[in-house]
Amino acid sequence: MLASMQAPPRLPLMFFLLVALYAAGGAYSSFLLDGPGEVALFWPASGVALAGVVRFGLRWALFVPLGGLLVHLLFDPVSMVFLPYSLASNFIGVLVGGWLVLRQPRQAPLTVMFGLRALLGGVVMALLSASIGAFGLLQAGEVTLDVLPAAGLRWFLGDLLGVASVAPAMMIALSHNDPRMPRADRAGYAPETEHLLWNISITASFLLMAWAGSSGGHYALGLVALPLGVLVWSAIRFPPLHTAVAIAITMLLIAGMAGLGLAGYPAPEATRDALNLLAFLIVVAVLPMILAFAMHQQRVTAATLTYRANIDPLTGLANRNAFEEKVRAELANPSALPMALAYLDLDHFKLINDTASHVAGDAVIRGVAGIIEAHRHRDDLLARTGGDEFALLLRNCSPMVAEDRARALLRAIEGYRCGWDGQMLASTASVGLVAFLPGQAEYAQLLSQADAACFTAKEQGGNRVCQASLDGGEMLDRTSAMRWVVRIREALEHHAMELHCQSIVPLRDNGDRGRHFEVLVRLRDPRSGQLMMPSEFMPAAERFNLVTRIDREVIGLTLAWLEANPVAAASVSTCCINLSGDALIDEGFIGFVAERLRRSSFPGERLCFEVTETSAVRDLARAQRFITEMRALGCRFALDDFGTGFCSFNYVRALDVDYFKIDGSFVRDMDSSPLAEAVVRSINEIAHVLDKRSIAEHTESERDRQALIALGVDYAQGFGIDRPMPIADYFAKPFPGLMP
């Protein structure tokens, strides 16, 4: 910060202004002199000197001897013997004092540490100046050796009072327009009415001092405590510049009244009186200024923390919390003007992060933020609410106008290009929009609907606007799905998934005597305790990519139960577990199963994973690689819901599975549909030709079972055999075994 203070200004006019100010300070002091050899009671020019050097650098110190020369030529003529000492004292003093202040350029101004270091520089400056000046007075014969210490001490205190009272105001004023000057929020300072009251108070304190002095009394100067109290008030409630200027004016007035004997105040004739007065005035000048620096530093820290709490550091926009606070205030406004909340999310932004780096992604986000900022209306509220997500409150905007503005914004984002490492990065966005009137809905509901609409826009291909109504069914479905996601995650976190089992029994003697069953998952709501079927929560899990987590949870819970119950585990011949289509493309899933089986006492040869026909044929080569690698662990496979697409017969040779599970819709319709019976017969025959076994799902009655036996199906599963039950209850009952 101080490095910037050392940079010389562009206009040399400032140099001459400093010369004039220094000369003016010296002219003021000359009126406080009684005659030749007299040391000025107060030398405000020293404050001008130190402030100018600290602000503009040591090479600007030449204005000090030039200003001093003007003082001696125009206002305070001195002997030619003393003149060099006088000029040298101020010049050498400010060089050394300024160097002490500037030697640590990283110290920020307007802080207590900077103020103390500046005061230290002023002390050294005044000490050197007094030493050289007093020696010059002795050499010129203007003082005798016996009064030399008193003259030097008076010179020192007069210079130090000039530094303490004038330098802060000069430093702050000269750096006031520097953009790097730390600033506090104006809202943290006193209002204008308090400014007026303060002005009245400081004026009244001066008048009371003058009245007390003119009325006589030995302790009239004690009323200087009145302006001191007002200065402390200024230090606490007003900016440092205000306090610094007030201190400078106060010291000029008090020193003038005391030095010139105005308003009844006698001039200090005795050396001790002058020294006591100077020491007292220095304390009066220093204490409020240090307090002002401390209060300003506290306000700057508070403003910085507030900024960080409300502003997104990457884009400079408001963050989610600040946006929510402002929107809630808008919703509480009784204005009837229509509004709209837009929720914007970049499409496929992860590709930019993955291919070009996260730094490039940040550059794109900053660019998009600039595009949105440029296109928003002056009264709109804009915030970055997440990684690549933005929210925009459109004021005084009908639904049609809001949609038109959102489409224009999407066109602008689509046309934006960000150059990065020799390539041009681009993205599109999706916008969810909900129009409303203040008081019509709560913020949480509005944001939920806008987010749901945005998700719908992305599902429809992205780069589009989807407008939701507050009671729109589709958006409510989306919101309901999001609530399900929360419940699913809570259930996974608390291991609230429950296992049920349903038997798969042979329809003819094939030597399989152990328990053959399918594990079915249920969700126990952690809040209500209600048991929920997969049809209730699996659609939401699939929509939000949670199915592989459920797959892993079911495998882990199943193996854990069997490991904890070795007697039950020994009765198992085949344990079937459903896998989602996402598990086939999850790179870490096979590793998870391998690691879990390595730690398990239950053999992988007794596990059979069921994958649906549709998920398998989606990427046939990948599905076969998955099956092959899982078979290396000993696991078996069943092709579930087989027959839902006739084209699937073209893929059966490529998939190395052990069982074909005939889709239950065909089994249920065998009695009434010759086509369904033909499908069941065909699947069973194909399975046998390929040396596979067939399983008929949804075997609901004895008639179904007898029909399946007649067709030669190998296994049956359904309510006609048994109903799903908790795993502990299932193993507590006898296994149905071979169906006669």
C-alpha positions in Angstrom: 0.0 0.0 0.0 2.8 2.4 0.9 4.5 1.5 -2.3 1.6 3.2 -4.1 2.0 6.2 -1.8 5.5 6.6 -3.0 4.6 6.9 -6.6 4.9 10.5 -7.8 1.7 12.1 -9.2 1.4 12.9 -12.8 1.1 16.7 -12.3 4.2 18.6 -11.0 1.7 21.2 -9.7 1.5 19.0 -6.5 5.1 19.7 -5.7 4.5 23.5 -5.7 1.4 23.0 -3.7 3.4 21.3 -1.0 5.9 24.1 -1.1 3.1 26.6 -0.6 1.5 24.5 2.2 4.9 24.2 4.0 5.4 28.0 3.7 1.9 28.6 5.0 2.6 26.5 8.1 5.8 28.3 8.7 4.0 31.7 8.3 1.5 30.6 10.9 4.3 29.7 13.3 6.1 33.1 12.7 3.2 34.9 14.4 3.8 32.9 17.6 7.4 34.2 17.8 8.3 37.0 20.2 11.6 38.0 18.7 15.0 36.8 17.3 16.2 33.6 18.8 12.7 32.7 19.9 11.6 29.1 19.1 8.2 28.7 17.6 5.6 27.2 20.0 4.0 25.2 17.2 5.5 24.2 13.8 2.7 22.7 11.7 5.0 22.8 8.6 6.7 19.6 10.0 3.4 17.7 9.6 3.2 18.9 6.0 6.8 17.8 5.4 6.3 14.3 6.8 3.0 13.7 5.0 4.4 14.8 1.6 7.4 12.6 1.9 5.4 9.6 3.0 2.9 10.0 0.3 5.2 10.8 -2.7 8.6 9.4 -1.7 12.0 10.7 -0.3 12.9 12.4 -3.6 10.1 14.8 -3.1 11.7 16.0 0.2 13.3 19.0 -1.7 10.0 20.9 -1.2 10.9 21.2 2.5 14.0 23.4 2.2 12.3 25.4 -0.6 9.3 26.0 1.6 11.6 26.9 4.5 13.5 29.4 2.4 10.2 31.1 1.5 9.3 31.3 5.2 12.6 33.0 6.1 12.5 35.3 3.1 8.8 36.4 3.6 7.8 35.9 7.2 10.7 35.1 9.5 14.0 36.6 8.5 17.0 35.1 10.2 20.7 35.6 10.1 22.8 34.1 7.3 24.6 32.1 9.8 21.5 30.4 11.1 19.7 30.0 7.7 21.7 26.9 6.6 21.1 25.2 9.9 17.4 26.0 9.8 17.0 24.6 6.2 19.2 21.6 7.0 17.4 20.7 10.2 14.0 20.4 8.5 15.4 18.6 5.4 17.6 16.0 7.2 14.9 15.4 9.8 12.2 14.7 7.3 14.5 12.4 5.2 15.3 10.2 8.2 11.8 10.3 9.6 10.2 9.6 6.2 12.7 6.7 5.7 11.6 5.1 8.9 8.0 5.2 7.9 8.6 4.0 4.3 11.1 1.2 5.1 8.2 -1.3 5.5 6.1 -0.8 2.4 3.7 -3.6 3.1 2.2 -1.9 6.1 -1.3 -0.6 5.2 -2.2 3.0 6.1 -5.2 4.0 8.3 -4.2 1.3 10.8 -3.0 1.6 14.3 0.4 0.1 13.4 0.9 2.6 10.6 -0.1 5.4 12.8 2.4 4.4 15.5 5.1 4.0 13.0 4.3 7.4 11.5 4.4 8.9 15.0 7.8 7.2 15.6 9.1 8.7 12.3 7.8 12.0 13.5 9.6 11.7 16.8 12.9 10.9 15.1 12.3 13.7 12.6 11.6 16.2 15.4 14.6 15.0 17.4 17.1 15.5 14.5 15.5 18.8 13.5 15.7 20.1 17.1 19.3 19.0 17.5 20.5 20.6 14.3 18.4 23.7 14.8 19.4 24.3 18.4 23.1 23.9 17.4 22.5 26.5 14.7 20.9 28.9 17.2 24.0 28.5 19.4 26.4 29.0 16.4 24.5 32.1 15.3 24.6 33.5 18.8 20.9 33.7 19.1 20.8 31.5 22.3 23.3 31.0 25.0 24.6 27.6 26.2 22.6 27.7 29.4 19.2 28.0 27.6 20.2 25.6 24.7 18.5 22.5 26.3 15.3 24.4 26.8 15.3 25.8 23.3 16.1 22.3 21.8 13.3 20.7 23.8 10.8 23.4 22.8 11.9 23.0 19.1 11.4 19.2 19.5 7.9 19.4 21.0 6.8 22.1 18.6 7.8 20.0 15.6 6.2 16.9 17.2 3.0 18.7 17.8 3.0 19.7 14.1 3.5 16.1 13.1 0.8 14.8 15.5 -1.8 17.4 14.5 -1.3 18.1 10.8 0.4 15.0 9.3 -2.6 12.6 9.6 -4.9 15.0 7.8 -2.4 15.7 5.1 -1.6 11.9 4.6 -5.2 10.9 4.3 -6.2 13.9 2.1 -3.3 13.3 -0.3 -4.2 9.6 -0.6 -8.0 10.0 -0.5 -8.6 9.1 -4.1 -6.2 6.1 -4.2 -8.4 3.1 -5.1 -6.2 0.8 -3.0 -6.8 2.7 0.2 -8.7 0.4 2.5 -12.2 1.8 3.0 -15.0 1.0 5.3 -18.7 0.8 4.5 -20.2 4.3 4.7 -23.2 2.7 6.4 -21.0 2.1 9.4 -20.5 5.8 10.0 -22.7 8.4 11.6 -25.7 9.9 9.6 -25.9 13.5 8.5 -28.0 14.5 11.5 -25.2 13.4 13.8 -22.7 15.4 11.7 -24.7 18.5 12.3 -24.9 17.8 16.0 -21.1 17.2 16.1 -20.4 20.5 14.3 -22.6 22.3 16.8 -20.8 20.6 19.7 -17.2 21.4 18.5 -18.1 25.0 17.8 -19.7 25.3 21.3 -16.6 23.8 22.9 -14.4 26.4 21.2 -16.7 29.2 22.3 -16.8 27.9 25.9 -13.0 27.8 25.9 -12.9 31.4 24.7 -15.5 32.5 27.2 -13.6 30.8 30.1 -10.4 32.4 29.0 -11.8 35.9 28.8 -13.4 35.6 32.2 -10.1 34.8 33.8 -9.0 32.0 36.1 -5.9 29.8 36.3 -7.6 26.7 35.0 -9.4 28.1 32.0 -7.1 26.0 29.6 -8.5 22.9 31.3 -11.6 23.4 29.2 -9.6 21.9 26.3 -11.1 18.7 27.6 -14.3 19.8 25.9 -12.9 19.6 22.4 -11.0 16.5 23.4 -14.3 14.8 24.2 -15.8 15.9 20.9 -12.7 14.7 19.1 -13.1 11.3 20.7 -16.7 11.3 19.6 -15.5 12.0 16.0 -12.9 9.2 16.2 -15.6 6.7 17.2 -18.4 7.8 14.8 -16.8 9.5 11.8 -14.2 8.6 9.1 -10.5 9.1 10.0 -10.2 12.2 7.6 -13.0 13.9 9.5 -11.2 13.4 12.8 -7.8 14.3 11.4 -9.0 17.6 10.0 -10.8 18.3 13.3 -7.6 17.7 15.2 -5.6 20.0 13.0 -8.1 22.8 13.3 -8.4 22.3 17.1 -4.6 22.4 17.6 -4.2 25.5 15.4 -6.9 27.3 17.4 -5.6 26.2 20.8 -2.0 26.9 20.0 -2.9 30.2 18.5 -4.9 31.3 21.5 -2.2 30.2 23.9 0.7 31.4 21.8 -0.8 34.8 21.0 -2.5 35.3 24.3 -6.0 35.5 22.7 -9.3 35.3 24.5 -7.7 36.0 27.8 -5.3 33.0 27.6 -1.8 34.2 28.7 1.1 33.3 26.5 3.4 30.8 28.1 6.4 32.9 29.3 8.2 30.3 31.4 9.9 27.5 29.6 8.2 24.9 31.8 4.8 26.3 31.0 5.5 26.1 27.3 6.8 22.5 27.5 3.8 21.4 29.6 1.4 23.0 27.2 3.1 21.4 24.2 3.2 17.9 25.8 -0.5 18.2 26.7 -1.5 19.3 23.2 0.5 16.4 21.7 -1.4 13.9 23.8 -4.7 15.6 22.9 -3.8 15.3 19.2 -2.4 11.7 19.3 -5.1 9.9 21.3 -8.2 10.6 19.2 -6.2 9.9 16.0 -5.0 6.5 17.2 -8.6 5.8 18.3 -9.8 6.8 14.8 -7.4 4.5 13.1 -8.5 1.6 15.4 -12.2 2.2 14.7 -11.5 2.5 11.0 -9.5 -0.7 11.0 -12.4 -2.5 12.8 -14.9 -1.1 10.2 -12.7 -2.2 7.3 -12.4 -5.7 8.8 -16.2 -5.8 9.3 -16.8 -4.6 5.7 -14.4 -7.2 4.4 -16.1 -10.0 6.3 -19.5 -8.7 5.1 -18.3 -8.6 1.5 -16.9 -12.1 1.7 -20.2 -13.3 3.2 -22.3 -11.8 0.5 -20.2 -11.6 -2.6 -19.1 -14.5 -4.8 -15.3 -14.2 -5.1 -15.0 -15.6 -8.6 -17.6 -13.3 -10.4 -18.1 -10.4 -8.0 -21.8 -11.0 -8.0 -24.0 -11.5 -5.0 -23.9 -15.0 -3.6 -26.8 -17.3 -2.7 -27.3 -16.0 0.8 -27.3 -12.3 -0.2 -29.6 -13.0 -3.1 -32.1 -14.9 -0.9 -32.1 -12.1 1.7 -32.8 -9.5 -1.0 -35.5 -11.5 -2.7 -37.2 -12.2 0.6 -37.3 -8.4 1.2 -38.8 -7.9 -2.2 -41.5 -10.6 -1.5 -42.4 -8.7 1.7 -42.9 -5.5 -0.3 -46.7 -4.9 -0.7 -46.1 -3.7 -4.3 -48.4 -5.4 -6.8 -45.9 -5.3 -9.7 -45.4 -8.7 -11.3 -42.0 -10.4 -11.0 -40.3 -13.5 -12.3 -37.5 -15.7 -10.8 -35.1 -17.2 -13.3 -32.8 -20.1 -12.5 -30.0 -20.5 -15.0 -27.7 -23.5 -15.3 -24.9 -24.0 -17.9 -25.3 -27.1 -20.1 -22.7 -29.9 -19.9 -20.3 -27.5 -18.1 -18.5 -30.5 -16.6 -17.0 -31.2 -20.0 -15.2 -27.9 -20.0 -13.7 -28.6 -16.5 -12.7 -32.2 -17.6 -11.2 -31.3 -20.9 -9.8 -27.8 -20.5 -9.2 -27.6 -16.7 -11.1 -26.1 -13.8 -9.2 -22.8 -14.4 -10.6 -22.6 -17.8 -14.0 -23.4 -16.4 -13.6 -20.5 -14.0 -12.8 -18.2 -16.9 -16.0 -19.3 -18.7 -18.1 -18.7 -15.6 -16.6 -15.2 -15.2 -17.4 -14.5 -18.9 -20.9 -15.8 -18.6 -21.5 -13.8 -15.4 -20.4 -10.7 -17.4 -22.8 -11.6 -20.2 -25.7 -11.9 -17.7 -24.7 -8.7 -15.9 -24.6 -6.8 -19.2 -28.1 -8.0 -20.2 -29.9 -7.6 -16.9 -32.0 -4.5 -16.4 -30.9 -2.0 -13.8 -33.5 -3.0 -11.2 -33.0 -6.8 -11.6 -31.2 -8.8 -8.9 -28.5 -11.2 -10.0 -26.5 -13.8 -8.1 -24.2 -16.8 -8.6 -25.9 -19.4 -6.5 -23.6 -22.4 -7.2 -20.8 -23.8 -9.4 -22.3 -23.0 -12.8 -25.7 -21.8 -11.6 -27.1 -18.2 -11.5 -30.4 -16.7 -10.2 -32.0 -13.6 -11.6 -35.0 -11.7 -10.1 -36.8 -9.8 -12.9 -38.8 -6.9 -11.6 -42.0 -5.5 -13.2 -42.0 -8.3 -15.7 -45.0 -10.3 -17.0 -44.6 -14.0 -17.8 -44.4 -13.4 -21.6 -41.8 -10.5 -21.2 -39.8 -12.6 -18.7 -39.6 -15.5 -21.2 -38.6 -13.2 -24.0 -35.8 -11.7 -21.9 -34.7 -15.2 -20.8 -34.5 -16.3 -24.5 -32.5 -13.2 -25.4 -30.1 -14.0 -22.5 -29.7 -17.6 -23.8 -28.8 -16.4 -27.3 -26.2 -14.1 -25.8 -24.6 -16.9 -23.8 -24.7 -19.2 -26.8 -22.8 -16.6 -28.8 -20.2 -16.1 -26.1 -16.7 -17.5 -26.8 -13.8 -17.7 -24.3 -10.3 -18.0 -25.6 -8.2 -20.5 -23.7 -4.9 -22.1 -24.5 -5.4 -21.8 -28.3 -9.0 -23.0 -28.3 -12.4 -21.3 -28.1 -14.6 -22.5 -25.2 -18.3 -22.1 -25.4 -21.4 -23.2 -23.6 -25.2 -23.0 -23.6 -27.5 -22.7 -20.7 -31.0 -23.8 -19.6 -33.3 -21.5 -17.7 -36.2 -22.3 -15.4 -38.6 -19.5 -15.0 -41.5 -18.9 -12.6 -43.6 -15.7 -12.7 -45.4 -14.5 -9.6 -46.8 -11.5 -7.7 -45.3 -10.4 -4.3 -47.1 -12.2 -1.5 -48.2 -15.0 -3.8 -45.5 -17.6 -2.7 -42.6 -18.0 -0.4 -39.0 -17.8 -1.6 -38.3 -21.5 -1.0 -41.3 -22.5 -3.2 -40.3 -20.1 -6.0 -36.8 -21.3 -6.0 -37.9 -24.9 -6.0 -40.2 -24.4 -9.0 -37.6 -22.4 -10.9 -35.0 -25.2 -10.3 -37.5 -27.9 -11.3 -38.3 -26.0 -14.5 -34.5 -25.6 -15.2 -34.0 -29.3 -14.8 -36.9 -30.0 -17.2 -35.3 -27.6 -19.7 -32.1 -29.6 -19.5 -33.9 -32.9 -19.8 -35.5 -31.6 -23.0 -32.0 -31.0 -24.5 -30.9 -27.7 -22.9 -30.4 -24.3 -24.4 -34.0 -23.5 -23.8 -36.4 -21.8 -21.4 -39.0 -23.8 -19.4 -41.6 -21.7 -17.6 -43.4 -23.1 -14.6 -46.5 -22.1 -12.8 -46.8 -22.2 -9.1 -49.3 -25.1 -9.3 -47.8 -26.8 -12.4 -48.2 -30.6 -12.1 -44.9 -31.4 -14.0 -42.9 -29.1 -11.8 -44.5 -30.5 -8.7 -43.5 -34.0 -9.8 -40.0 -32.8 -10.2 -40.1 -31.2 -6.8 -41.5 -34.4 -5.3 -38.6 -36.3 -7.0 -36.1 -34.0 -5.4 -37.7 -34.6 -2.0 -37.4 -38.4 -2.7 -33.7 -37.8 -3.3 -33.2 -36.3 0.1 -35.0 -39.2 1.7 -33.0 -41.8 -0.3 -29.7 -40.2 0.7 -30.8 -40.1 4.4 -31.7 -43.8 4.1 -28.4 -44.6 2.6 -26.5 -42.6 5.2 -28.4 -44.2 8.1 -28.4 -47.7 6.4 -32.2 -47.6 6.5 -32.6 -49.9 3.4 -34.3 -53.2 4.4 -33.9 -56.6 2.6 -36.8 -58.8 1.7 -36.5 -62.2 0.0 -38.7 -64.2 -2.4 -38.2 -67.8 -3.3 -37.3 -69.1 -6.8 -38.3 -72.8 -6.8 -37.5 -75.5 -9.3 -40.5 -76.9 -11.3 -38.7 -80.2 -11.9 -36.0 -82.1 -10.2 -32.7 -80.6 -11.3 -30.6 -81.5 -8.2 -31.0 -77.9 -6.7 -31.8 -78.5 -3.1 -30.6 -75.3 -1.5 -32.4 -72.0 -1.0 -32.7 -70.1 -4.3 -34.2 -66.6 -3.8 -34.1 -63.0 -5.0 -33.2 -60.2 -2.7 -35.7 -57.3 -2.9 -35.0 -53.9 -1.4 -37.4 -51.7 0.6 -36.8 -48.2 2.1 -37.6 -47.4 5.7 -38.3 -43.7 5.9 -36.0 -42.4 8.7 -38.6 -39.8 9.7 -42.0 -41.6 9.6 -40.8 -45.2 9.8 -43.0 -46.1 6.8 -41.9 -49.0 4.6 -41.8 -48.0 1.0 -41.7 -50.1 -2.2 -39.1 -49.7 -5.0 -41.8 -48.4 -7.3 -42.1 -45.3 -5.0 -38.5 -44.3 -4.8 -36.5 -46.0 -7.6 -37.8 -43.6 -10.4 -36.3 -40.7 -8.4 -33.1 -42.6 -7.8 -32.7 -43.3 -11.5 -33.5 -39.7 -12.4 -30.8 -38.4 -10.0 -28.2 -41.1 -10.5 -28.5 -42.8 -7.1 -29.2 -46.3 -8.3 -25.6 -47.5 -8.2 -25.3 -46.3 -4.6 -28.4 -48.4 -3.8 -26.9 -51.4 -5.7 -23.8 -51.2 -3.5 -25.8 -50.8 -0.4 -28.0 -53.9 -1.2 -24.9 -56.0 -1.9 -23.2 -54.8 1.3 -26.3 -55.4 3.5 -26.9 -58.9 1.9 -23.3 -60.1 2.5 -23.2 -58.6 5.9 -26.4 -60.5 7.0 -25.2 -63.8 5.5 -21.8 -63.4 7.2 -23.6 -62.7 10.5 -25.8 -65.8 10.0 -23.5 -68.6 8.8 -26.1 -71.4 9.4 -28.6 -69.5 7.1 -25.8 -68.8 4.6 -24.9 -72.5 4.4 -28.5 -73.3 3.2 -28.2 -71.0 0.2 -27.6 -72.3 -3.2 -28.2 -69.1 -5.2 -28.8 -65.6 -3.9 -30.0 -63.3 -6.7 -29.5 -59.5 -6.5 -30.7 -57.0 -9.0 -28.3 -54.5 -10.6 -29.2 -51.3 -12.4 -28.1 -50.4 -15.9 -25.8 -47.8 -14.4 -23.8 -50.4 -12.6 -22.7 -51.9 -15.9 -20.9 -48.6 -16.8 -19.6 -47.8 -13.3 -15.9 -48.2 -13.6 -15.5 -48.8 -9.9 -18.3 -51.2 -9.4 -16.4 -54.4 -10.2 -13.6 -53.3 -7.9 -16.2 -52.7 -5.1 -17.7 -56.2 -5.5 -14.2 -57.8 -5.7 -13.0 -56.1 -2.5 -16.3 -56.9 -0.7 -16.1 -60.6 -1.7 -12.4 -60.8 -0.7 -13.5 -59.8 2.8 -16.6 -62.1 2.9 -17.0 -65.6 4.0 -19.9 -66.0 1.6 -18.6 -67.5 -1.7 -19.1 -65.5 -4.9 -20.2 -68.6 -6.7 -23.5 -68.5 -4.9 -24.3 -64.9 -6.0 -26.3 -64.3 -9.1 -26.7 -60.8 -10.4 -29.8 -59.9 -12.4 -29.5 -57.3 -15.2 -32.5 -56.2 -17.3 -32.5 -57.0 -21.0 -32.9 -53.3 -21.9 -29.9 -52.2 -19.9 -27.8 -55.0 -21.3 -28.5 -54.4 -25.0 -28.0 -50.6 -24.6 -24.2 -51.3 -24.8 -23.8 -54.9 -25.6 -20.0 -55.0 -25.7 -19.7 -53.2 -22.4 -22.3 -55.4 -20.8 -20.5 -58.5 -21.9 -17.1 -57.2 -20.6 -18.9 -56.5 -17.3 -20.3 -60.0 -17.1 -17.0 -61.6 -18.0 -15.1 -59.7 -15.3 -17.7 -60.5 -12.7 -17.7 -64.2 -13.7 -14.0 -64.2 -12.9 -15.1 -63.5 -9.3 -17.3 -66.6 -9.5 -20.6 -64.7 -9.8 -23.4 -65.9 -12.0 -25.9 -63.8 -14.1 -29.6 -63.7 -15.0 -31.1 -61.7 -17.8 -34.2 -60.1 -16.1 -37.5 -59.0 -17.8 -36.5 -61.1 -20.8 -39.0 -60.9 -23.8 -40.0 -57.3 -23.4 -38.5 -56.7 -26.9 -38.6 -59.4 -29.6 -35.4 -58.0 -31.1 -33.6 -59.2 -27.9 -33.4 -62.7 -29.5 -30.6 -61.4 -31.7 -28.4 -60.7 -28.6 -28.8 -63.8 -26.5 -25.8 -65.5 -28.0 -23.5 -62.6 -27.1 -24.5 -62.4 -23.4 -23.0 -65.2 -21.2 -25.8 -65.5 -18.7 -27.0 -68.5 -16.7 -30.7 -67.7 -16.5 -33.4 -66.1 -18.6 -36.1 -64.6 -16.4 -39.3 -64.5 -18.5 -41.1 -61.2 -18.0 -44.1 -61.5 -15.7 -46.5 -59.8 -18.1 -46.3 -62.8 -20.4 -46.8 -65.3 -17.5 -49.8 -63.5 -16.2 -51.5 -63.4 -19.6 -50.9 -67.1 -20.6 -54.5 -68.1 -19.8 -56.0 -65.4 -22.0 -53.4 -64.8 -24.7 -52.1 -67.5 -27.0 -49.4 -65.0 -28.0 -48.2 -64.7 -24.4 -48.1 -68.5 -24.1 -46.1 -68.7 -27.3 -43.6 -66.1 -26.1 -43.1 -68.1 -22.8 -42.6 -71.3 -24.8 -40.2 -69.7 -27.2 -38.0 -68.1 -24.5 -37.9 -71.4 -22.6 -36.9 -73.3 -25.7 -34.2 -70.8 -26.6 -32.8 -71.0 -23.1 -32.6 -74.8 -23.3 -31.0 -74.6 -26.8 -28.3 -72.3 -25.4 -27.9 -74.5 -22.3 -29.5 -71.9 -20.0 -32.2 -72.2 -17.5 -35.5 -70.3 -17.5 -37.3 -68.6 -14.6 -40.9 -67.5 -14.9 -41.7 -64.4 -12.9 -45.1 -63.5 -11.4 -46.3 -67.0 -11.0 -49.5 -66.1 -9.2 -51.6 -69.3 -9.1 -51.6 -73.0 -9.2 -52.9 -72.8 -12.8 -49.9 -70.7 -13.8 -47.6 -73.2 -12.1 -49.1 -76.2 -13.9 -49.0 -74.4 -17.3 -45.3 -73.6 -16.7 -44.6 -77.2 -15.9 -46.3 -78.3 -19.1 -44.1 -75.9 -21.1 -41.0 -77.2 -19.4 -40.0 -74.0 -17.6 -37.2 -74.7 -15.0 -38.1 -72.3 -12.1 -41.1 -70.3 -10.9 -41.2 -67.1 -8.8 -44.3 -65.2 -7.6 -47.1 -65.0 -5.1 -48.2 -68.5 -6.0 -45.0 -69.7 -4.4 -44.5 -67.2 -1.5 -44.6 -63.5 -0.9 -41.6 -61.3 -0.2 -40.7 -61.2 3.5 -37.9 -59.7 5.6 -34.7 -61.7 5.3 -34.7 -62.9 8.9 -38.3 -64.1 8.6 -37.6 -65.8 5.3 -34.8 -67.9 6.7 -36.9 -68.7 9.7 -39.4 -70.6 7.5 -38.8 -73.8 5.6 -37.8 -73.4 2.0 -40.6 -74.4 -0.4 -38.3 -76.6 -2.3 -39.2 -78.6 -5.4 -42.8 -77.9 -6.5 -44.6 -81.3 -7.1 
